Amino acid sequence: MRPLTLLIKPAAGLCNINCRYCFYRSASEGRENRIMSTGTVDLLIRRISEFRPSALTIMFQGGEPLLAGLDFYRYFTRAVGNSIRANVSYALQTNGLLIDDGYAAFFAENKFLLGVSLDGKRETNDRYRVDSGGEGVFDRVMNSIEILRRHNVDFNILSVVDDENARDIEKTYAFFRECGFSYIQFIPCVGEENGVSLSPASYEYFLKKSFDLWHEDYMRSEYVSVRHIDNYIGILLGNPPENCAMCGICGSYFVVESNGDIYPCDFFCRDEYRLGSLSDERPFDLGEKHRSFIEKSRIIHSSCADCRYHFLCRGGCRADRINGLTRNRYCKAYYNFFEYAYERLSDISGSLK
């Protein structure tokens, strides 16, 4: 028996806003994007039961997963409770627009951890995150966050970083602190969509500046959880990264699309990477295609093997790798950041030991 982590897309690529930097919209074009049926849910839970995981982590993502409707999640969690004997934890990533008291009460009752997308202050968030009519969604997201707080739902803030958002990091960090957000995940913009991208120079600036801001708070005993910084300190303490993008190797979870198709990673939900479907027997066993996907992520450039910081960087996310997957496009940014921050990271990890 071993643990199983699933990223489930119950609404496939369907979404109720039109983020300019969204990479998944193009990845899901041409597919039959629809809500996962109860029949597919039943089959999924049967396959999980047959796998007999020692622990089960289920993450819902999209598109916008709340488009599946509250009844979908009630049915899903009830079916899991009736069939799975392992310890189950739930997480869900949302743009926040559909959250109401009904959803929030359900999330609190079932101990969901939510990731709420909010890039920063109004002008930063609404730069790219707009509805189908081109209107910014900032006010609606902030209202949803207040609903989550009223119901004591645990949530993190998810903030995408591109060239422009990187320049806003001081204002964004200050705004998040003013709002009392204690758990923040900054997500590098993937690729280039509609002219939105993240250059190595901008990412380096972001990494250094965000660390300085975090470090100032830490030294005042005002700790804020910033996911990538937490992971670096955890690595220095001898712990494995909890963020798969920082593991240096793929294969930590399966993506299950609404139609039951299975993929190895959210960034690789394309036809050539399809691993199979729930209709296959034992779809969560590692097949040859999945093993090949994992093995390719192990390949590193000779300069990486000799780098003093490779144990921290580990090549970064495969989605950011170039030169035959051997080198990360942000290699220089990471190296310069570690040169800048390593002594302070090391001091903190040493004090925590």
VEXPA-870591 format. One record per residue (C-alpha): chain; residue number from 1; x, y, z. Coordinates in steps of 0.2 Angstrom, whole numbers, m for minus. Example, Ala and Ser with C-alpha at 12.3 -4.5 7.8 and 13.67 -1.06 7.14 Angstrom:
! VEXPA-870591
+-------+-----+-------+-------+-------+
! kette !  nr !    c1 !    c2 !    c3 !
+-------+-----+-------+-------+-------+
!     A !   1 !    62 !   m22 !    39 !
!     A !   2 !    68 !    m5 !    36 !
+-------+-----+-------+-------+-------+
***
This chain:
! VEXPA-870591
+-------+-----+-------+-------+-------+
! kette !  nr !    c1 !    c2 !    c3 !
+-------+-----+-------+-------+-------+
!     A !   1 !     0 !     0 !     0 !
!     A !   2 !     6 !    17 !    m4 !
!     A !   3 !    m2 !    35 !    m3 !
!     A !   4 !   m11 !    42 !   m19 !
!     A !   5 !   m13 !    60 !   m24 !
!     A !   6 !   m26 !    64 !   m37 !
!     A !   7 !   m29 !    81 !   m46 !
!     A !   8 !   m47 !    80 !   m52 !
!     A !   9 !   m54 !    92 !   m65 !
!     A !  10 !   m73 !    90 !   m62 !
!     A !  11 !   m77 !   104 !   m74 !
!     A !  12 !   m63 !   101 !   m86 !
!     A !  13 !   m57 !   117 !   m95 !
!     A !  14 !   m74 !   126 !   m91 !
!     A !  15 !   m71 !   143 !   m83 !
!     A !  16 !   m82 !   158 !   m79 !
!     A !  17 !   m68 !   171 !   m80 !
!     A !  18 !   m55 !   175 !   m94 !
!     A !  19 !   m38 !   176 !   m87 !
!     A !  20 !   m26 !   182 !  m100 !
!     A !  21 !   m11 !   171 !   m94 !
!     A !  22 !   m21 !   155 !   m93 !
!     A !  23 !   m12 !   141 !  m101 !
!     A !  24 !   m26 !   128 !   m98 !
!     A !  25 !   m38 !   136 !  m110 !
!     A !  26 !   m28 !   132 !  m125 !
!     A !  27 !   m23 !   115 !  m118 !
!     A !  28 !   m42 !   111 !  m117 !
!     A !  29 !   m48 !   118 !  m133 !
!     A !  30 !   m56 !   106 !  m145 !
!     A !  31 !   m61 !    94 !  m131 !
!     A !  32 !   m78 !    90 !  m125 !
!     A !  33 !   m77 !   101 !  m109 !
!     A !  34 !   m91 !    95 !   m98 !
!     A !  35 !   m95 !    92 !   m80 !
!     A !  36 !   m90 !    75 !   m73 !
!     A !  37 !  m104 !    63 !   m72 !
!     A !  38 !  m109 !    53 !   m56 !
!     A !  39 !  m105 !    38 !   m66 !
!     A !  40 !   m87 !    44 !   m69 !
!     A !  41 !   m87 !    48 !   m50 !
!     A !  42 !   m92 !    31 !   m46 !
!     A !  43 !   m79 !    23 !   m57 !
!     A !  44 !   m66 !    34 !   m50 !
!     A !  45 !   m70 !    29 !   m32 !
!     A !  46 !   m70 !    11 !   m37 !
!     A !  47 !   m53 !    13 !   m45 !
!     A !  48 !   m46 !    21 !   m29 !
!     A !  49 !   m54 !     8 !   m18 !
!     A !  50 !   m45 !    m6 !   m29 !
!     A !  51 !   m29 !     4 !   m27 !
!     A !  52 !   m31 !     3 !    m8 !
!     A !  53 !   m20 !    19 !    m4 !
!     A !  54 !   m12 !    21 !    13 !
!     A !  55 !   m18 !    39 !    12 !
!     A !  56 !   m28 !    49 !    m1 !
!     A !  57 !   m26 !    67 !    m6 !
!     A !  58 !   m39 !    74 !   m18 !
!     A !  59 !   m36 !    91 !   m26 !
!     A !  60 !   m50 !    99 !   m36 !
!     A !  61 !   m44 !   111 !   m50 !
!     A !  62 !   m50 !   118 !   m67 !
!     A !  63 !   m55 !   128 !   m76 !
!     A !  64 !   m66 !   133 !   m62 !
!     A !  65 !   m70 !   117 !   m52 !
!     A !  66 !   m85 !   125 !   m43 !
!     A !  67 !   m94 !   126 !   m59 !
!     A !  68 !   m98 !   107 !   m55 !
!     A !  69 !  m110 !   113 !   m42 !
!     A !  70 !  m112 !   110 !   m24 !
!     A !  71 !  m122 !    94 !   m26 !
!     A !  72 !  m107 !    87 !   m36 !
!     A !  73 !   m96 !    89 !   m21 !
!     A !  74 !  m109 !    82 !    m8 !
!     A !  75 !  m111 !    67 !   m19 !
!     A !  76 !   m92 !    65 !   m21 !
!     A !  77 !   m87 !    66 !    m3 !
!     A !  78 !  m102 !    55 !     3 !
!     A !  79 !   m97 !    42 !   m10 !
!     A !  80 !   m78 !    43 !    m4 !
!     A !  81 !   m84 !    41 !    14 !
!     A !  82 !   m94 !    26 !    10 !
!     A !  83 !   m80 !    17 !     1 !
!     A !  84 !   m63 !    23 !     6 !
!     A !  85 !   m55 !    18 !    22 !
!     A !  86 !   m39 !    27 !    21 !
!     A !  87 !   m37 !    45 !    28 !
!     A !  88 !   m43 !    57 !    15 !
!     A !  89 !   m38 !    75 !    14 !
!     A !  90 !   m47 !    88 !     2 !
!     A !  91 !   m40 !   104 !    m7 !
!     A !  92 !   m48 !   114 !   m20 !
!     A !  93 !   m41 !   129 !   m31 !
!     A !  94 !   m54 !   142 !   m36 !
!     A !  95 !   m56 !   159 !   m43 !
!     A !  96 !   m68 !   163 !   m29 !
!     A !  97 !   m83 !   170 !   m39 !
!     A !  98 !   m95 !   156 !   m35 !
!     A !  99 !   m92 !   155 !   m16 !
!     A ! 100 !  m107 !   158 !    m6 !
!     A ! 101 !  m113 !   153 !    12 !
!     A ! 102 !  m118 !   135 !     6 !
!     A ! 103 !  m101 !   131 !    m2 !
!     A ! 104 !   m92 !   139 !    13 !
!     A ! 105 !  m102 !   129 !    26 !
!     A ! 106 !   m98 !   113 !    16 !
!     A ! 107 !   m80 !   116 !    15 !
!     A ! 108 !   m79 !   120 !    33 !
!     A ! 109 !   m88 !   104 !    37 !
!     A ! 110 !   m77 !    93 !    26 !
!     A ! 111 !   m61 !   101 !    31 !
!     A ! 112 !   m57 !   107 !    13 !
!     A ! 113 !   m41 !   118 !    11 !
!     A ! 114 !   m45 !   131 !    m2 !
!     A ! 115 !   m33 !   140 !   m14 !
!     A ! 116 !   m40 !   157 !   m19 !
!     A ! 117 !   m33 !   166 !   m34 !
!     A ! 118 !   m29 !   184 !   m30 !
!     A ! 119 !   m14 !   192 !   m39 !
!     A ! 120 !   m14 !   207 !   m27 !
!     A ! 121 !   m22 !   224 !   m25 !
!     A ! 122 !   m36 !   229 !   m37 !
!     A ! 123 !   m25 !   236 !   m51 !
!     A ! 124 !   m13 !   221 !   m50 !
!     A ! 125 !   m27 !   208 !   m49 !
!     A ! 126 !   m38 !   215 !   m62 !
!     A ! 127 !   m24 !   218 !   m75 !
!     A ! 128 !   m26 !   200 !   m81 !
!     A ! 129 !   m41 !   192 !   m71 !
!     A ! 130 !   m57 !   198 !   m79 !
!     A ! 131 !   m74 !   191 !   m82 !
!     A ! 132 !   m81 !   187 !  m100 !
!     A ! 133 !   m87 !   205 !  m101 !
!     A ! 134 !   m69 !   212 !   m97 !
!     A ! 135 !   m73 !   218 !   m80 !
!     A ! 136 !   m61 !   215 !   m66 !
!     A ! 137 !   m66 !   202 !   m52 !
!     A ! 138 !   m56 !   210 !   m37 !
!     A ! 139 !   m72 !   215 !   m27 !
!     A ! 140 !   m81 !   198 !   m30 !
!     A ! 141 !   m65 !   188 !   m24 !
!     A ! 142 !   m63 !   199 !    m8 !
!     A ! 143 !   m81 !   196 !    m4 !
!     A ! 144 !   m79 !   178 !    m6 !
!     A ! 145 !   m64 !   178 !     6 !
!     A ! 146 !   m75 !   186 !    19 !
!     A ! 147 !   m87 !   172 !    17 !
!     A ! 148 !   m74 !   159 !    20 !
!     A ! 149 !   m68 !   168 !    35 !
!     A ! 150 !   m85 !   169 !    42 !
!     A ! 151 !   m86 !   150 !    41 !
!     A ! 152 !   m68 !   147 !    47 !
!     A ! 153 !   m63 !   139 !    31 !
!     A ! 154 !   m44 !   137 !    29 !
!     A ! 155 !   m37 !   145 !    13 !
!     A ! 156 !   m21 !   150 !     5 !
!     A ! 157 !   m19 !   165 !    m7 !
!     A ! 158 !   m13 !   160 !   m25 !
!     A ! 159 !    m4 !   174 !   m34 !
!     A ! 160 !     3 !   173 !   m52 !
!     A ! 161 !    19 !   182 !   m55 !
!     A ! 162 !    23 !   188 !   m73 !
!     A ! 163 !    34 !   203 !   m78 !
!     A ! 164 !    22 !   216 !   m72 !
!     A ! 165 !    16 !   208 !   m57 !
!     A ! 166 !    34 !   205 !   m52 !
!     A ! 167 !    37 !   223 !   m52 !
!     A ! 168 !    22 !   225 !   m40 !
!     A ! 169 !    28 !   213 !   m27 !
!     A ! 170 !    31 !   226 !   m14 !
!     A ! 171 !    14 !   233 !   m15 !
!     A ! 172 !     7 !   215 !   m17 !
!     A ! 173 !    16 !   209 !    m1 !
!     A ! 174 !    10 !   224 !     9 !
!     A ! 175 !    m8 !   222 !     3 !
!     A ! 176 !    m8 !   204 !     8 !
!     A ! 177 !    m1 !   208 !    25 !
!     A ! 178 !   m14 !   222 !    27 !
!     A ! 179 !   m27 !   209 !    23 !
!     A ! 180 !   m20 !   197 !    36 !
!     A ! 181 !   m16 !   183 !    24 !
!     A ! 182 !    m4 !   171 !    32 !
!     A ! 183 !    m3 !   158 !    19 !
!     A ! 184 !     3 !   164 !     2 !
!     A ! 185 !     9 !   154 !   m14 !
!     A ! 186 !    17 !   164 !   m28 !
!     A ! 187 !    15 !   155 !   m44 !
!     A ! 188 !    27 !   159 !   m59 !
!     A ! 189 !    18 !   162 !   m75 !
!     A ! 190 !    19 !   147 !   m87 !
!     A ! 191 !    25 !   150 !  m104 !
!     A ! 192 !    18 !   165 !  m114 !
!     A ! 193 !    m1 !   167 !  m116 !
!     A ! 194 !    m7 !   183 !  m125 !
!     A ! 195 !     9 !   192 !  m122 !
!     A ! 196 !    10 !   188 !  m104 !
!     A ! 197 !    26 !   180 !   m98 !
!     A ! 198 !    39 !   180 !   m84 !
!     A ! 199 !    57 !   184 !   m89 !
!     A ! 200 !    72 !   177 !   m80 !
!     A ! 201 !    77 !   195 !   m75 !
!     A ! 202 !    60 !   198 !   m68 !
!     A ! 203 !    59 !   182 !   m59 !
!     A ! 204 !    76 !   185 !   m51 !
!     A ! 205 !    70 !   202 !   m45 !
!     A ! 206 !    54 !   195 !   m38 !
!     A ! 207 !    63 !   181 !   m29 !
!     A ! 208 !    75 !   193 !   m20 !
!     A ! 209 !    63 !   206 !   m16 !
!     A ! 210 !    49 !   194 !    m9 !
!     A ! 211 !    63 !   186 !     1 !
!     A ! 212 !    68 !   202 !     9 !
!     A ! 213 !    50 !   207 !    13 !
!     A ! 214 !    47 !   190 !    21 !
!     A ! 215 !    64 !   190 !    30 !
!     A ! 216 !    60 !   207 !    38 !
!     A ! 217 !    44 !   200 !    45 !
!     A ! 218 !    52 !   184 !    51 !
!     A ! 219 !    65 !   194 !    60 !
!     A ! 220 !    51 !   204 !    69 !
!     A ! 221 !    43 !   187 !    74 !
!     A ! 222 !    29 !   190 !    61 !
!     A ! 223 !    30 !   174 !    52 !
!     A ! 224 !    21 !   173 !    35 !
!     A ! 225 !    20 !   157 !    26 !
!     A ! 226 !    27 !   159 !     8 !
!     A ! 227 !    27 !   142 !     0 !
!     A ! 228 !    43 !   143 !   m10 !
!     A ! 229 !    53 !   150 !     5 !
!     A ! 230 !    45 !   137 !    17 !
!     A ! 231 !    51 !   123 !     5 !
!     A ! 232 !    69 !   130 !     4 !
!     A ! 233 !    70 !   130 !    23 !
!     A ! 234 !    62 !   113 !    24 !
!     A ! 235 !    75 !   106 !    12 !
!     A ! 236 !    89 !   114 !    22 !
!     A ! 237 !    81 !   105 !    37 !
!     A ! 238 !    83 !    89 !    28 !
!     A ! 239 !    64 !    87 !    23 !
!     A ! 240 !    58 !    83 !     6 !
!     A ! 241 !    49 !    97 !    m3 !
!     A ! 242 !    30 !    97 !    m2 !
!     A ! 243 !    29 !   107 !   m19 !
!     A ! 244 !    31 !    95 !   m33 !
!     A ! 245 !    39 !   108 !   m44 !
!     A ! 246 !    53 !   109 !   m32 !
!     A ! 247 !    56 !    90 !   m31 !
!     A ! 248 !    67 !    89 !   m46 !
!     A ! 249 !    57 !    74 !   m52 !
!     A ! 250 !    40 !    71 !   m59 !
!     A ! 251 !    27 !    58 !   m54 !
!     A ! 252 !    20 !    63 !   m38 !
!     A ! 253 !     1 !    63 !   m43 !
!     A ! 254 !   m11 !    59 !   m57 !
!     A ! 255 !   m23 !    71 !   m66 !
!     A ! 256 !   m40 !    65 !   m69 !
!     A ! 257 !   m50 !    74 !   m82 !
!     A ! 258 !   m69 !    76 !   m81 !
!     A ! 259 !   m71 !    62 !   m94 !
!     A ! 260 !   m60 !    50 !   m85 !
!     A ! 261 !   m44 !    52 !   m95 !
!     A ! 262 !   m28 !    52 !   m85 !
!     A ! 263 !   m12 !    62 !   m87 !
!     A ! 264 !     4 !    64 !   m77 !
!     A ! 265 !     4 !    82 !   m73 !
!     A ! 266 !    m7 !    98 !   m74 !
!     A ! 267 !     5 !   106 !   m86 !
!     A ! 268 !     5 !    91 !   m98 !
!     A ! 269 !   m13 !    87 !  m101 !
!     A ! 270 !   m10 !    85 !  m119 !
!     A ! 271 !   m15 !    71 !  m130 !
!     A ! 272 !     3 !    65 !  m132 !
!     A ! 273 !     5 !    63 !  m113 !
!     A ! 274 !   m12 !    54 !  m110 !
!     A ! 275 !    m8 !    39 !   m99 !
!     A ! 276 !   m25 !    30 !  m101 !
!     A ! 277 !   m42 !    32 !   m92 !
!     A ! 278 !   m52 !    26 !   m78 !
!     A ! 279 !   m59 !    12 !   m89 !
!     A ! 280 !   m42 !     4 !   m88 !
!     A ! 281 !   m39 !    m9 !   m75 !
!     A ! 282 !   m28 !    m2 !   m61 !
!     A ! 283 !   m25 !    15 !   m70 !
!     A ! 284 !   m15 !    22 !   m55 !
!     A ! 285 !    m2 !     9 !   m56 !
!     A ! 286 !    14 !    15 !   m65 !
!     A ! 287 !    14 !    10 !   m83 !
!     A ! 288 !    28 !    11 !   m95 !
!     A ! 289 !    23 !    28 !  m102 !
!     A ! 290 !    22 !    36 !   m85 !
!     A ! 291 !    39 !    28 !   m80 !
!     A ! 292 !    46 !    36 !   m96 !
!     A ! 293 !    39 !    53 !   m91 !
!     A ! 294 !    46 !    52 !   m74 !
!     A ! 295 !    63 !    46 !   m80 !
!     A ! 296 !    65 !    61 !   m92 !
!     A ! 297 !    63 !    73 !   m78 !
!     A ! 298 !    78 !    65 !   m69 !
!     A ! 299 !    90 !    71 !   m83 !
!     A ! 300 !   100 !    86 !   m78 !
!     A ! 301 !   113 !    97 !   m87 !
!     A ! 302 !   131 !    95 !   m82 !
!     A ! 303 !   132 !   112 !   m75 !
!     A ! 304 !   117 !   108 !   m64 !
!     A ! 305 !   126 !    92 !   m57 !
!     A ! 306 !   141 !   103 !   m53 !
!     A ! 307 !   131 !   118 !   m45 !
!     A ! 308 !   133 !   121 !   m27 !
!     A ! 309 !   114 !   125 !   m26 !
!     A ! 310 !   107 !   110 !   m36 !
!     A ! 311 !   102 !   102 !   m19 !
!     A ! 312 !    90 !   117 !   m17 !
!     A ! 313 !    85 !   120 !   m35 !
!     A ! 314 !    84 !   102 !   m41 !
!     A ! 315 !    82 !   108 !   m59 !
!     A ! 316 !    65 !   116 !   m55 !
!     A ! 317 !    49 !   112 !   m63 !
!     A ! 318 !    49 !   102 !   m79 !
!     A ! 319 !    37 !   114 !   m87 !
!     A ! 320 !    51 !   127 !   m86 !
!     A ! 321 !    65 !   116 !   m93 !
!     A ! 322 !    73 !   119 !  m110 !
!     A ! 323 !    88 !   111 !  m119 !
!     A ! 324 !    80 !    94 !  m120 !
!     A ! 325 !    73 !    95 !  m102 !
!     A ! 326 !    91 !    97 !   m95 !
!     A ! 327 !    91 !   115 !   m89 !
!     A ! 328 !    78 !   127 !   m82 !
!     A ! 329 !    75 !   143 !   m91 !
!     A ! 330 !    76 !   152 !   m74 !
!     A ! 331 !    93 !   144 !   m70 !
!     A ! 332 !   102 !   161 !   m68 !
!     A ! 333 !    88 !   168 !   m58 !
!     A ! 334 !    89 !   154 !   m46 !
!     A ! 335 !   107 !   154 !   m44 !
!     A ! 336 !   108 !   173 !   m41 !
!     A ! 337 !    94 !   172 !   m29 !
!     A ! 338 !   103 !   158 !   m19 !
!     A ! 339 !   119 !   168 !   m19 !
!     A ! 340 !   109 !   182 !   m12 !
!     A ! 341 !    99 !   173 !     1 !
!     A ! 342 !   108 !   157 !     5 !
!     A ! 343 !   116 !   163 !    21 !
!     A ! 344 !   100 !   170 !    28 !
!     A ! 345 !    91 !   154 !    23 !
!     A ! 346 !   104 !   143 !    31 !
!     A ! 347 !   104 !   154 !    47 !
!     A ! 348 !    85 !   152 !    49 !
!     A ! 349 !    86 !   133 !    46 !
!     A ! 350 !   100 !   131 !    58 !
!     A ! 351 !    90 !   140 !    72 !
!     A ! 352 !    75 !   129 !    69 !
!     A ! 353 !    85 !   114 !    71 !
+-------+-----+-------+-------+-------+
***
